[in-house]
Amino acid sequence: MSFSSKKALALGGVICGLVAVLLAYFGNPANMAICVACFIRDSAGALKMQQVPALQYFRPEIVGIVVGAFFISICTKEYKSMSGSSPMIRFILGFIMMVGALVFLGCPLRMVLRMSAGDLNAYIGLIGFALGIATGVFALRKGFSLGRAYETHKASGAIMPLLLALLMILAVTTTLFAASKEGVGSMHAPIIVSLLGGLAFGIMAQRTRMCFAGGIRDVILIKNFDLLMPVAALFVVMLIYNIVSGNFNFSFTAPIAHSQHIWNILGMYAVGFAAVLAGGCPLRQLILTGTGSSDAAVTVLGMFVGGAICQNFGLASSGTTPQAVGGTTPAGRVACIGAIVVCFIIAFVDKRDKGVIKK
């Protein structure tokens, strides 16, 4: 099936929305049916990269998304092993996306899911996300580029999908990984549901080229709304589910969220800015990894390290409730501002034009 028409793109988004509904129904955390940043953070905890007991579970959805994209790209002959486009900068950009996401409490995918549940904090975050993307687009118009990627040995692009598959096997068959006994890490759908859901999500996201940053970027750059179609369809499906299930709460008091508006804006600003510079949001980086991009795989590794450091050093925010004080931390605020500064340095200090660095 071709996914070039708006109807097909919307259908892909509907399927992704239904996957999110099933994951939420079968036990994934409230307000977090599927979140790339949070699930990478939890997986880093399972690998003992971070030591927060309540945030340790190897999330099958991450594996499913990458392997699903890998499988469908081979079937459609879109798989191509590529690398060599500023890998260290991409690692840093992956790190930055995690800092911003964990200050906000969610990646762009979770932002949209929170919006569908009526979380007004997520709508505030959307402002920052759009502004960050607009800043990244300005950098692109001024000549920013990470340079050209080159085709490499086919096996190179398959390393990350195969590694994640191996880790999934180890997670199921051994007790090597840490696993939360309580808290967010203990809340999850059955493994088979999570894995199959991730596979379906990865396949549809690859076919529709779903990218939360790319959709807004294309609207600003070329007035094209195509990439927003699957995102809008996913939002509508989850909105209907939340209303029917009684989970819709149009307020600033949603679970696993905070109402420190400036930091919701700045956190998602960092994510949007870094995503445009890296060529895709956290979800898109997983999809590109599955289709053979070693550069995207390096970005994903940056996200794993970023998630671990955010938790180990107290950079991540916590949700606020009437009974407990939460929100951002002083260290997280400093890290968020520093991340934005680094994005500006990457975007505007060194410029590339046709692979040649201009200073």
Residue, then its C-alpha position, 0 to 999 in steps of 0.5 A: m500500500s502506498f502512503s503518499s496520499k493524505k488518506a493513507l497517511a491518516l490511516g497510518g496515524v489511526i493504526c498508531g493511535l489504536v496501538a497506543v490505546l491497546l498499550a494504555y488499556f493493557g497496563n502501560p502507565a497512565n498518561m504514558a501509553i507510549c513515550v520514546a523518552c520515558f521508555i528509553r529512560d526506563s530501558a537505561g534503568a533496566l540496563k543499570m545505566q541509571q539507578v532509580p528503582a522505580l524507573q527500571y524496565f526494559r521496554p519492548e516497545i522500543v525494540g519493536i519500533v526499531v525492528g518493525a521499521f527494519f523489517i518493513s524497510i527491507c520488505t519495501k527495499e527502502y533499507k540503506s546502510m548510511s553513516g558519516s554525518s557528524p556522529m558526535i554532534r548527533f550524539i550530543l543532540g540525542f542527549i539534548m533531546m532527552v534533557g529537554a524531554l525529561v524536564f518537560l516529562g515526555c517526548p513529542l509523542r507523549m506531548v500529543l498523547r497528554m494533549s489528547a487527555g486534556d493536559l493543558n501543561a502539554y499545550i503549553g509545551l507545544i508552544g515551546f516545541a513549535l518555537g524550537i522547531a522554528t529556530g531550527v528552521f531559521a538555522l536551516r535557512k541560514g545554511f546549517s547542515l550536519g553534512r552528507a552521510y555515505e553508504t556503508h556495508k549493509a551489516s553496519g546499519a543492521i547492528m542496532p536493530l539486532l542488538l536491541a533484539l538480542l537485549m530483548i531476548l536476554a530481558v525475557t530469558t534471564t534475570l540480568f536486567a533490573a526490574s522495578k517492583e513498584g512505581v512507573g517501571s512496574m506498570h506495563a502491558p504484557i510483554i507480547v502486547s508491548l512487543l507486537g504493539g511496538l512492531a506495528f507502531g514502527i511499521m506504520a511510523q516508517r511507512t507514513r514518515m511520522c515525525f512530530a518535529g518534521g510535520i511542523r518543520d515542513v509547514i514552516l519551510i514549504k507549507n506542506f501539511d502531509l506529515l501532520m496527517p498521521v499525528a493528527a489522526l493519532f491525536v483524534v483516536m486517543l482523544i476519543y479513547n480518553i473521553v470514552s474511558g473517562n480519562f479526559n481531564f481538561s486541566f493543569t492537574a494531569p498525572i505525571a506532569h507539572s505546571q511550571h510553564i516556563w520550563n514546560i516551554l523551555g524543555m520542549y523548545a530544546v527538544g524541537f530545536a535539537a530535533v530539527l538539527a538532528g533531522g527528526c524527533p526521538l521517534r523518527q530517530l528510532i525509525l531511521t535507525g531501523t532503516g539503516s542509519s548509523d547516524a540515527a543510531v548514534t543519536v539514539l545512543g545519546m538518548f540512552v546516555g542522556g536518560a541515564i545521566c538525567q536520572n542519576f544526577g537529578l536533572a529530570s522533573s517529577g510530576t506534581t500532585p495535591q499531596a506532593v511537591g514536584g516539578t523541575t529541579p535546579a540542576g534540571r533547569v541549568a541543564c535545560i538552559g545549557a542544552i539550548v545554548v549548545c544547540f545555538i552553538i551547533a546551529f550558528v557557530d559552524k555552518r556547512d555548505k555542501g559538506v564544507i565547513k564555513k567559519 
